[in-house]
Amino acid sequence: MRTKMKINACLLVILINIFVAVNVFAQEVPLVYDVENTGVERPIPHLPAFDELPTINPLTDPFEWSDGSGRDITFDNWKYRRAEIKAEIEHFEIGKKPVRPENIVASYSEDTLTVNVTVNGNTLTLTSAITLPSGDGPFPAVIGIGRGSGSLPSDIFSSRDIAQISFNFGQVMAHGQTRGEEPINKLYPDLTYMGAYSAWSWGVSRIIDGLELVSSDLNIDFKHLAVTGCSFAGKMALFAGAFDERIALTIAQESGGGGAAAWRVSETLGNVETLGNTSHVWFIEEMFQFSKAVSKLPYDHHELMAMVAPRALLLLGNPDYEWLADESGYVSCRAAHKVWKNFGISDRFGFSIVAGHRHCSLPVSQRSEVEAFVDKFLLGDMSANTNVTTNPYKDVNFSRWTKWWGTGDPILSE
């Protein structure tokens, strides 16, 4: 009996040490950054021509260096690996997101933020309506696509004294862009190949720049910024959160193909938004060379989501709408979650796929999950339960898509 008690005591000590180590590590992993891109000094990797790309049938390994030199799971080097993923997505899918211009001025009056961005003598103006809580702040804030809370109920934020900031994406590029004739093209006339998700992500980043410039008049808490949107705007929110590390929380609602869903997995499903039948104006034309060969993409959208790590990300799905490819989104989420888990911060990533409601409406069951992410990552309530993996796909073998990671042998297992 005494020996058994000693063994149990030793096991308890080991478990306590593991728990402490994991929590100390998690505390050392930043929740957000004060710059747009921490890996900006990373040289752009070699980006092969289409014919030179290898075929990878399962989901690509997010920890494998682009040049094939090996695999790195350390957090210290994640910012560099993330920069490689960014370069690949820009090159093959959305076009390069322009860096922050030198000439930006902003003002805040009558509940409106105005940001003027000037490049090569041409100026683009962004205006955002802002709903502020009462008081002096600093206020956590959410940037909503189209309106201050996106498609989420505004009271989730207003009841928590969180500022709501609208992003008028049409001021950057129209929903159905005419290539070369959009407002952003006046600043960058050489970037006529630009996809909408590159342009819109650029616009969200310039809104954040503007908020920083008027901080003496508008007291925003820059350690607690969120972005959210639904459907095509859900994709927009995901790209914006992935491409700007000043965003602490990204909530992408029903983003479908081109968002959370993995292009490779979607090819195995029914009438869903695949790479070959998504909107051409949202992406660059070069992406569509992969329409019949998605397995040659050197990345997939689990890596787009992984770009958000170590910051917080919540994906919301709705399987009632087949086009959204939520089974693909589920597999992609399971794959992306491995990145957060690897860094000991699994609670910073969640997904909830729930049926029985209209597109872009939030059912009661998902509301509590959204609130948990808001409470933890915008208000700092670290006791909120954000271990969210709600889904209807209990029989889907998601691990077959990632089982090869770390082996160097990209085989799609049965």
C-alpha positions in Angstrom: 0.0 0.0 0.0 2.8 2.4 1.0 4.6 1.7 -2.3 1.4 2.4 -4.3 1.0 5.7 -2.4 4.5 6.6 -3.3 3.9 5.8 -7.0 0.7 7.9 -7.0 2.5 10.8 -5.3 5.2 10.7 -7.9 2.7 10.6 -10.7 0.9 13.6 -9.1 4.2 15.5 -9.0 4.9 14.7 -12.6 1.5 15.8 -13.7 1.8 19.1 -11.7 5.2 19.8 -13.3 3.8 19.2 -16.7 0.8 21.4 -16.1 3.1 24.2 -14.7 5.5 23.9 -17.6 2.7 24.0 -20.2 1.1 27.1 -18.6 4.5 28.9 -18.2 5.3 28.3 -21.8 1.8 29.5 -22.9 2.3 32.7 -20.9 5.6 33.3 -22.8 3.9 33.0 -26.1 2.5 36.4 -27.0 -1.2 36.9 -27.4 -0.7 39.7 -30.0 2.1 41.8 -31.5 2.5 45.6 -32.1 3.7 45.2 -35.7 1.9 44.0 -38.8 4.4 41.3 -39.8 7.0 40.0 -37.3 8.8 38.0 -40.0 9.2 40.8 -42.5 13.0 40.3 -42.6 12.6 36.7 -43.8 13.7 36.5 -47.5 11.0 35.4 -49.9 11.5 31.6 -50.5 12.0 30.1 -53.9 8.6 30.0 -55.5 8.7 27.3 -58.2 6.9 27.5 -61.5 3.8 25.4 -61.8 5.5 22.5 -63.7 8.2 22.3 -61.0 5.9 21.9 -58.0 5.7 18.5 -56.5 2.3 16.7 -56.0 1.2 16.5 -52.4 -2.1 14.7 -52.1 -2.6 15.1 -48.3 -2.6 18.4 -46.5 0.8 20.1 -46.6 3.0 20.2 -43.5 2.9 23.7 -41.9 6.2 23.1 -40.2 8.2 22.1 -43.3 10.5 24.8 -44.7 9.6 25.8 -48.3 13.0 24.8 -49.7 12.6 21.3 -48.4 15.5 21.7 -46.0 13.7 20.1 -43.1 11.1 20.7 -40.5 11.0 23.1 -37.5 8.4 23.0 -34.8 10.0 25.6 -32.5 8.1 28.7 -31.6 11.2 30.9 -32.0 11.3 30.1 -35.8 7.5 30.1 -36.4 7.5 33.8 -37.4 9.9 32.9 -40.3 7.9 29.8 -41.3 4.7 32.0 -41.2 6.4 34.5 -43.5 7.1 31.7 -46.0 3.4 30.7 -46.0 2.5 34.3 -46.5 4.8 34.6 -49.5 3.3 31.4 -51.0 -0.3 32.5 -50.6 0.5 35.9 -52.0 2.3 34.4 -55.0 -0.1 31.7 -55.9 -3.4 32.9 -54.7 -4.1 36.6 -53.8 -1.2 38.7 -55.1 1.2 40.6 -52.9 -0.3 42.7 -50.1 1.4 46.1 -50.3 3.4 47.2 -47.2 2.4 50.1 -45.1 2.9 53.3 -47.1 4.9 56.2 -45.6 2.3 58.8 -46.2 -0.8 58.1 -44.0 -2.7 60.8 -42.2 -5.8 60.2 -40.0 -8.4 62.2 -38.1 -11.3 61.4 -35.8 -14.4 63.5 -35.4 -18.2 63.0 -35.1 -17.8 59.3 -34.5 -15.9 58.8 -37.8 -12.4 57.7 -38.4 -10.9 59.1 -41.7 -7.7 57.7 -43.0 -6.0 59.2 -46.1 -3.4 57.0 -47.7 -1.2 58.7 -50.4 1.1 56.8 -52.8 2.7 58.2 -55.9 0.7 61.4 -55.6 -2.7 59.6 -55.4 -4.8 59.4 -52.3 -7.3 56.8 -51.2 -9.7 57.7 -48.4 -11.1 55.3 -45.8 -13.9 56.2 -43.5 -15.1 54.1 -40.6 -18.1 54.7 -38.4 -17.2 54.0 -34.8 -19.5 53.2 -31.9 -17.8 53.9 -28.6 -18.8 52.8 -25.1 -19.3 55.5 -22.5 -16.2 56.4 -20.5 -12.6 57.2 -21.2 -11.2 53.9 -22.2 -8.9 52.4 -23.4 -11.5 50.4 -25.2 -11.0 46.9 -26.7 -12.3 47.1 -30.3 -13.7 44.9 -33.1 -13.4 45.8 -36.7 -16.5 44.4 -38.5 -16.7 43.9 -42.2 -19.5 46.1 -43.5 -20.7 47.2 -40.1 -19.2 47.5 -36.6 -19.9 44.0 -35.5 -19.9 42.3 -38.9 -22.7 39.7 -38.9 -22.5 39.1 -35.2 -25.1 40.6 -32.8 -23.7 44.0 -31.8 -24.8 43.6 -28.2 -22.1 40.9 -27.7 -19.7 43.9 -27.9 -21.7 46.8 -26.7 -22.7 45.0 -23.5 -18.9 44.5 -22.8 -17.8 48.0 -23.5 -16.0 47.1 -26.7 -15.8 49.7 -29.5 -17.2 48.7 -32.9 -15.4 49.9 -36.0 -16.9 49.4 -39.5 -14.7 48.5 -42.5 -16.1 49.8 -45.8 -14.3 47.4 -48.1 -15.8 49.0 -51.2 -13.6 52.0 -50.6 -10.6 49.8 -51.4 -12.1 47.3 -53.9 -15.6 46.4 -55.0 -17.1 43.0 -54.2 -16.9 42.2 -58.0 -13.8 44.1 -58.9 -12.9 45.3 -62.3 -9.2 44.6 -62.5 -7.1 47.7 -62.6 -10.0 50.1 -62.1 -10.5 49.9 -58.3 -9.6 52.6 -55.8 -6.5 50.8 -54.6 -5.3 50.5 -58.2 -4.8 54.3 -58.3 -2.1 53.8 -55.6 -0.6 50.7 -57.1 -1.2 50.8 -60.9 1.3 48.0 -61.4 -0.7 45.6 -59.2 -3.6 45.0 -61.6 -3.2 41.3 -60.8 -4.2 41.9 -57.2 -6.9 39.7 -55.7 -9.6 41.2 -53.5 -8.4 39.4 -50.4 -5.0 41.0 -50.7 -6.6 44.4 -51.2 -9.1 44.1 -48.5 -6.5 42.9 -46.0 -4.4 45.9 -46.9 -7.5 48.1 -46.1 -8.0 46.6 -42.7 -4.3 47.2 -41.9 -4.6 50.8 -42.9 -7.6 51.2 -40.6 -5.4 50.0 -37.8 -2.7 52.4 -38.8 -5.3 55.2 -38.7 -6.4 54.2 -35.2 -2.8 54.3 -34.0 -2.4 57.8 -35.5 -5.4 59.3 -33.7 -4.7 57.5 -30.4 -4.6 60.9 -28.6 -8.3 61.5 -29.6 -9.6 57.9 -29.7 -8.4 55.7 -26.8 -8.4 52.2 -28.3 -6.7 49.3 -26.5 -4.3 48.1 -29.2 -3.5 44.8 -27.4 -7.2 43.8 -27.8 -8.3 44.3 -31.4 -10.6 41.8 -33.2 -11.8 41.4 -36.8 -15.0 39.6 -37.9 -17.1 39.0 -41.0 -19.4 36.3 -42.6 -19.5 34.5 -45.9 -17.2 36.3 -48.4 -16.6 38.7 -45.6 -15.7 35.7 -43.4 -12.9 35.0 -45.8 -12.0 38.6 -45.6 -11.8 38.5 -41.8 -9.6 35.4 -42.0 -7.2 36.9 -44.5 -7.1 40.1 -42.5 -6.3 38.3 -39.3 -3.7 36.1 -40.9 -1.9 39.0 -42.5 -1.8 41.5 -39.7 -0.4 40.4 -36.3 -1.7 43.4 -34.5 -5.1 41.6 -34.5 -5.5 39.6 -31.3 -8.8 37.8 -32.2 -10.2 36.8 -35.5 -13.7 35.5 -35.8 -14.4 34.1 -39.3 -18.1 33.2 -39.7 -19.2 30.7 -42.4 -16.2 31.5 -44.7 -16.5 28.4 -46.9 -14.2 27.7 -49.9 -11.4 30.2 -50.0 -11.7 30.6 -46.3 -11.4 27.9 -43.7 -12.1 25.0 -46.1 -9.0 23.3 -47.6 -8.9 23.2 -51.4 -7.6 19.6 -51.4 -10.4 18.3 -49.2 -13.1 20.2 -50.9 -12.2 18.4 -54.2 -13.4 15.1 -52.5 -16.9 16.5 -51.7 -20.1 17.3 -53.6 -21.5 20.6 -54.8 -19.1 22.9 -52.9 -17.0 25.9 -53.5 -13.8 24.3 -55.0 -10.8 26.2 -56.3 -12.0 25.8 -59.8 -15.4 27.3 -59.3 -14.8 30.1 -56.8 -14.9 33.7 -57.9 -12.2 34.8 -60.2 -12.3 38.4 -59.1 -11.5 37.5 -55.5 -8.2 35.9 -56.4 -5.5 36.3 -59.0 -5.9 34.5 -62.3 -2.7 32.5 -61.7 -4.5 30.6 -59.0 -6.8 28.9 -61.4 -3.9 27.0 -63.0 -4.5 24.7 -60.0 -8.1 24.1 -60.9 -7.4 20.6 -62.1 -4.3 20.1 -59.9 -4.9 21.3 -56.4 -2.4 18.8 -55.0 0.4 20.9 -56.6 -0.4 23.8 -54.3 2.6 24.1 -51.9 0.2 25.1 -49.1 -3.5 24.8 -48.3 -5.9 26.8 -46.2 -5.1 25.1 -42.9 -1.9 27.0 -43.3 -3.8 30.3 -43.9 -5.5 29.7 -40.6 -2.2 28.7 -39.0 -0.8 32.1 -39.9 -3.0 33.5 -37.2 -1.0 31.5 -34.5 -0.1 32.2 -31.8 -3.0 34.7 -31.7 -6.7 33.7 -31.2 -8.9 32.4 -34.0 -12.5 31.1 -33.9 -14.1 29.6 -37.0 -17.9 29.3 -37.3 -19.7 27.0 -39.7 -23.1 26.1 -40.9 -23.5 22.6 -42.6 -27.0 23.4 -43.8 -25.4 25.1 -46.7 -23.5 22.5 -48.8 -21.7 25.2 -50.8 -19.7 26.2 -47.7 -17.9 22.8 -47.7 -18.0 22.6 -43.9 -16.7 19.0 -43.9 -13.6 20.3 -45.6 -13.5 23.2 -43.2 -13.7 20.7 -40.3 -10.7 18.7 -41.6 -8.8 21.9 -42.2 -9.5 23.1 -38.7 -8.4 19.9 -37.2 -5.1 20.2 -39.2 -4.6 23.9 -38.2 -5.3 23.2 -34.6 -2.2 21.1 -34.5 -0.1 24.2 -34.8 -1.6 25.8 -31.7 -1.4 22.5 -29.8 2.3 22.2 -30.8 3.0 25.6 -29.0 1.0 24.6 -25.9 -1.8 27.1 -26.6 -4.6 25.0 -27.9 -7.3 27.1 -26.2 -6.5 30.0 -28.6 -8.0 28.2 -31.6 -11.6 27.0 -31.8 -14.2 25.9 -34.3 -18.0 25.5 -34.1 -20.0 24.0 -37.0 -23.7 24.1 -36.1 -26.8 23.5 -38.3 -30.4 24.8 -38.0 -30.0 28.5 -38.7 -29.9 31.0 -41.5 -26.6 31.8 -43.3 -24.8 34.5 -41.3 -27.1 34.3 -38.3 -25.7 33.3 -35.0 -27.7 30.5 -33.2 -27.9 30.5 -29.4 -25.5 27.6 -29.1 -22.7 29.4 -30.9 -23.3 32.7 -29.1 -21.8 31.4 -25.8 -18.8 30.1 -27.8 -18.2 33.5 -29.4 -18.7 35.3 -26.0 -16.0 33.0 -24.5 -13.5 34.0 -27.1 -14.4 37.7 -26.7 -14.2 37.5 -22.9 -10.8 35.8 -23.0 -9.0 37.6 -25.9 -10.6 41.0 -25.8 -11.3 41.4 -22.1 -8.5 39.3 -20.6 -10.7 36.9 -18.7 -8.4 33.9 -18.9 -10.9 31.7 -17.0 -13.3 31.7 -20.0 -13.6 28.3 -21.6 -12.4 28.5 -25.3 -11.8 24.8 -25.8 -14.4 24.8 -28.6 -14.5 22.0 -31.2 -18.2 21.7 -31.9 -19.0 19.7 -35.0 -21.3 17.0 -36.5 -18.5 15.0 -38.2 -17.8 12.3 -35.7 -17.3 9.7 -38.4 -14.9 11.8 -40.6 -11.3 10.5 -40.5 -9.5 13.8 -40.5 -6.2 12.3 -39.3 -5.6 10.7 -42.7 -4.9 14.1 -44.2 -2.1 14.9 -41.7 -0.8 11.5 -40.6 2.3 11.9 -42.9 3.5 15.1 -41.2 7.0 14.7 -39.9 7.7 11.6 -42.1 8.8 13.3 -45.3 6.5 10.9 -47.2 3.3 12.8 -48.4 1.0 9.8 -48.6 -2.8 10.2 -48.1 -3.5 7.3 -45.8 -6.7 5.3 -45.9 
